[in-house]
Amino acid sequence: MQFAESLKGNKIHNKSNLTFVRYADDFVILHQNINVILEAKKIISEWLKEVGLEISENKTSIRHTLIPYEDFEAGFDFLGFNIRQYPVGKHNSAKNSKGITLGIKTLIKPSKKKILEHYNKIEQTINENMTAKQFSLIQLLNPQIRGWSNYYRTVVSKEIFSDLDDLIWKRLWRWCKRRHPNKSSKWIKGKYFHSEFRQDGTGIRIRNWVFKEDNFTLLKHDDTEIIRHTKVKDIASPFNGDDTYWATRMGRHPELPLTVTRLLKDQKGKCNYCNLNFKDGDRMEVDHITPKSKGGKTEYKNLQLLHRHCHDTKTANDIKAEKEAKEKEDRRYEEMMEVIFIKLSSNIDLTEEEGKIYIDSYKRQTKRKKSKQGCTHNKSRVTGEPYEAKVSRTVLRRA
Ligand SMILES: [Zn+2]
């Protein structure tokens, strides 16, 4: 977003036209101008390098949503979905914010790769269970069908769902035929496929060709109810602190639900690091502005709410800065000690500062000797900054 604001031209226009979507270590950047995309990629690479990560070149590519770009067909895949625009007549067309017809329509579908993967898995299950009981096969297939359909039910998939059901039906028919090579098709249908009737007394037949045995019925993708999502707008954060949503969500957390609510309100629903609104599904963490290890207290003025990934970045930068500062200090100390020893061995007077350092180092040495003799255990060691709102978490991994 900082980047969007830095672009030439109308700032509000640029910001509203640059879309950044991130999920775990996967992300998409959308913009109409190829140069903006290239620039964004550069900036992200540099930023990742700072935290010790890098963009995976063979997993990153530039696409156009409407026309083929370089070697790629139009559209792109993200999280197993394919997002692509299609030219259409004015009645089906999307309109821009000013109501002007664009002549295109954006469709989101399961990606081809994911459809194929899913179907191959089903086919494999059928092949591996040539001699299994019908109900066992149904029990193996149903969770696959249910899981996949539920994941993709928010996108346009009616056609894909029924295509998959057709393919599976064909595959199952072969499964039946192979088991009974000498039986007629009518016999096979009678044994494995049944009709379903309404249970309301009318006895009206709902459908034919249902693959079932006793109470085990094979699910159909096409039976999945398709649900449309509403996107949460970046500008209108639902978490302004008055919202009980996060409070209830964090209420499950053993620590500080009230802190989170109050911080959200103080920060107007925005992350203090990247300045973007917290959105549904974002992981938030409470951060100590001055780390506890440096004497920072757990009180409101020393706490801030950050995205988990922003917190990671901040922590990485903090650690880096701390390490660098310590190295610098160590170097200076070593140089001073060298000077001190040279001066002492040549009988030259020490400066006031050198004298202090020498006395300190002497004290430290005697202390260390004492503790080596066995009384102290080293419990006061400084640990890294503790994360208040962290239970278990994965570490950033390479894209
Ligand atoms: Zn953030």
Residues whose N, C-alpha, C, O or C-beta is under 5 A from the ligand:
A	BS01	ZN	C271 Y273 C274 N275 H307 C310
